[in-house]
């Protein structure tokens, strides 16, 4: 079957998150608890119990599993690219079969070797940084999330790798790949540096959030939510979401010739904007001293 399942997956997720956010914004009082508990998690979670949904929820701290999985997976992908581009080692037939199955047999070689290599290198740094954050910095509460959200996280990172590999030179039958690093343009190098800067800003933001739950000795003393005031929190409610959107926008520029990856970016931006919007309104509703001048995700604008 010549169907790009990865493209459909990310389009479906994007449309779903937008429609669900609109439903919660305008029709929340009419939505059943089953739907609310499946969509909202963490500090946004619905307190009304539901027997069926409760059995399908897992601890939110399981977020760390995404990065325990994706960081090594990204490194394996980098090794695969290196073997192909640096040593011209033949790709196992099962890789072509997997890519043909999930991205369609008519997929084209659209991404130059240099762009694919640069993107995967930066993704490796970002994912290992996220692994460090989730396992050693973040202080998770006892909140829970729907198991559907849990599996979407794994599918997201698998989809990223497949979307890049499936349209890269050397990973489409009949295509040839030679890595010439001098072909990497200044614009793409700048985009890579912006990715790393945004990832570093995420790291600083997670340190700020973690400190809200620790004492001066670094011991966790509370799992309650508090208002953060430092870093980018001075301007917006969603620094993590803004940085994540910037990261994927930069990847889209690096991989601008790609066909499928841009739908990953669409999904990420849709999801991050909704998360920032929900976070902003939750803080405003929960804390009377929440800064009124603070915007949602774009400083001084929105």
Secondary structure, DSSP 8 states (H G I E B T S, - for coil): ----HHHHHHHHHHHHHHHHHHHHHHHGGGS-HHHHHHH--GGG---S--HHHHTTEEEGGGGHHHHHHHHHHHHHHHHHHHHHHHH-----HHHHHHHHHHH-TT----B-HHHHHHHHHHHHHHHHHHHHIIIII----S-EEEHHHHHHHHHHHHHHHHHHHTTBTTSSTT------GGGS-HHHHHHHHHHHHHHHHHHHHHHHHHHTTB-TTS-B---------SGGGGTBS-HHHHHHHHHHHHHHHHTTT-SSHHHHHHHHHHHHHHHHHHHHHHHHHH-TTS-TT-BSSSTTT-
